[in-house]
Every structure is written in structure tokens, then in C-alpha cells.
Amino acid sequence: MFDYGNELILSTSSLNGKTHSIVVISAGFAGNKLLINACQTKKSLKNIKENQFVSIVSMNKKEYYSIEGTAEIYSFGKYFDLSVKRNKGFKVKKSIVVSIKNVFDLDKVKKII
């Protein structure tokens, strides 16, 4: 559900609690970290710099899952290089790398990791 190419909803929050959600495309996994290409995510990047906690939702016609974790922003290095290599379309400005803390099955209302 969070693999390369899937549409995800990324939610961030500023320090003062103002939330922001956008649709992003997964750049897949690097080990146990989820990569997201930051192409047009100015507000999300600002929020992550202020508050690293993020929530990501993935859905298809039959399943809904949510990830909670912490995000870091890379503009160079192995995660950034991998994001650029996997990108199709927009120019990658930064790579958002999410360390996964919790995974929830939203249909069963159950924590699975």
C-alpha cells in the first residue's frame, strides 16, 4: 500500500498545531524508511522543519492503512540520490524520509506494527 508509485496522503503540522495535508507519490522504501519525493511541498517541508511528526494514509478500493512516524528532509546523500533515481516527472528538490513508528489497519481499527 505504501510501495513505490502509490498515492499517499501526507499530513504535517506546524509548531502551533496548524495541520496541512497533501497528496504525494511514494518513492518506495529504503530499508525500513519510506521515501517521498518533495517536488511541490513547500508548506509540508516548512512544517517538518518545525515538527517532525507526520501521519501518512494509503488507500485503495478495499483497504485503508495509516503510518505514524518522524520525518527528516534530505537535499543530498543516499536517500536523496535514491529519490532522484526513482522519480518520474517533477524535479526532486528534497527527499522526505519517514522513520515508521506505528502502522494501523484503519478498517479493523487495529495497530499492526
C-alpha positions, -999 to +999 in steps of 0.1 A: +000+000+000+030+023+006+052+009-022+068+029-050+043+048-072+013+047-048-006+078-040-004+087-003-019+115+019+009+132+039-002+152+069+021+175+088+016+201+115+033+234+123+046+241+159+014+259+166-008+229+156-019+241+122-023+210+101-016+206+064-024+175+042-014+169+006-013+140-019+022+127-026+036+098-045+056+071-027+093+068-038+093+034-021+113+021+008+150+022+017+153-004+044+126+004+069+122+040+059+096+054+035+108+079+009+087+107-005+099+130-033+094+166-023+086+183-056+059+208-048+056+205-010+068+239+003+043+240+033+049+204+042+087+210+043+083+241+065+061+221+089+085+191+090+114+216+099+092+228+128+076+195+138+090+162+126+059+141+134+039+130+104+009+108+095+005+091+061-026+074+048-028+049+019-060+036+005-073+015-024-108+003-030-108-022-002-081-013+023-070+017+044-038+020+063-021+047+083+016+052+092+027+074+121+064+084+122+090+111+122+103+128+090+137+141+080+145+162+050+175+154+028+189+175-001+219+153-007+232+118+003+219+083-003+182+089+004+181+120-018+200+102-046+176+072-044+146+096-046+160+113-076+168+079-093+132+067-087+115+099-097+095+103-129+082+137-139+088+166-115+123+177-104+130+164-069+140+193-046+143+173-014+136+138-002+113+134+028+124+103+047+100+088+072+110+066+101+080+044+108+068+042+144+033+028+141+012+012+113-026+009+116-052-010+097-079+016+096-106-009+085-100-031+116-092-001+138-061-020+149-024-013+153-004-038+133+031-026+139 
